[in-house]
Amino acid sequence: MTVYFIGAGPGDPELVTVKGQRLIQRCPVIIYAGSLVPVALLENHTAERVVNSAELDLQAIIEEMAQAHAKGHDVARVHSGDPSLYGAIGEQIRCLQARGIPFEIVPGVTAVAACAALLGSELTLPGISQTVILTRYGSRSPMPPGEALADLARHRATMAIHLGVSHLPDIVATLAPCYGADCPVAVIHKATWPGQDWVLGTLADIQQKVEGKGFRRTALILVGRVLGNDVFEDSALYRAGKAHLYRPG
Ligand SMILES: C[S@@+](CC[C@H](N)C(=O)[O-])C[C@H]1O[C@@H](n2cnc3c(N)ncnc32)[C@H](O)[C@@H]1O
């Protein structure tokens, strides 16, 4: 018996891995994060028990897993995007380990990747930014020392900010001194869901544009010059005359 933490992807039910989908279809118990996992993903399941974890606390979730373990039933524990990012799987794993219940993680397509795809963008352009900072707005969960937005902004790397759309004025005020008011920003709402929407602007005007759209929750903020029209060089990977292991001379 195993608890499988499965990445459901960003919303489109086709953006789950083949392995994740197979597990969802065959596990006798499914526990899914109902706030962000699309129910369409659960179609064709054969489970005898399907539980929405949005209505449970940690102990109740672990109790569901322990009951399945006692019956020898595998559990598909379905989280949005990739479970390793803001998935709260760390505490579940700690409880499972304490009880000797085996687990495995099946990765998923994170919202960051889905949003970059939607924008048709590469987040790591040569000479512009080679680093992506994945972070969150720290309101209910305070940020650890050294990870305040102002500290991260000093790198001027491409930044993906989760759980922050309702704090956009504060985010803009913190980022603008480092990135510059003309730095491109995209705010993407419910990427890959029906009705997905997004807006592109700069740190100077994004607030007004997002207010116009009325985005409140489930939106990702992408910041960085990679989203603009800055000139960048071709990467060395496909450069003619550049020899490497797979293209020698
Ligand atoms: C609790 S975090 C979960 C992140 C998830 N584990 C992942 O890998 O994408 C939820 C936040 O991720 C972002 N997010 C998740 N799905 C999204 C989507 N489809 N479109 C835009 N942002 C999304 C939003 O910032 C949302 O508030």
The ligand as an ORCA input file, in Angstrom:
! r2SCAN-3c Opt
* xyz 0 1
  C      -1.201     26.927     -3.106
  S      -0.399     27.462     -4.548
  C      -0.262     25.918     -5.406
  C       0.784     25.927     -6.493
  C       0.833     24.603     -7.243
  N       1.334     23.545     -6.396
  C       1.672     24.689     -8.511
  O       2.674     23.952     -8.642
  O       1.309     25.467     -9.404
  C      -1.718     28.263     -5.374
  C      -1.245     29.462     -6.157
  O      -0.571     29.035     -7.332
  C      -0.915     29.882     -8.409
  N      -1.712     29.096     -9.380
  C      -2.095     27.820     -9.255
  N      -2.756     27.411    -10.358
  C      -2.792     28.477    -11.187
  C      -3.321     28.698    -12.483
  N      -3.954     27.729    -13.157
  N      -3.164     29.924    -13.041
  C      -2.518     30.907    -12.394
  N      -1.993     30.763    -11.158
  C      -2.127     29.569    -10.569
  C      -1.702     31.042     -7.819
  O      -0.797     32.036     -7.402
  C      -2.359     30.369     -6.635
  O      -2.738     31.322     -5.659
*
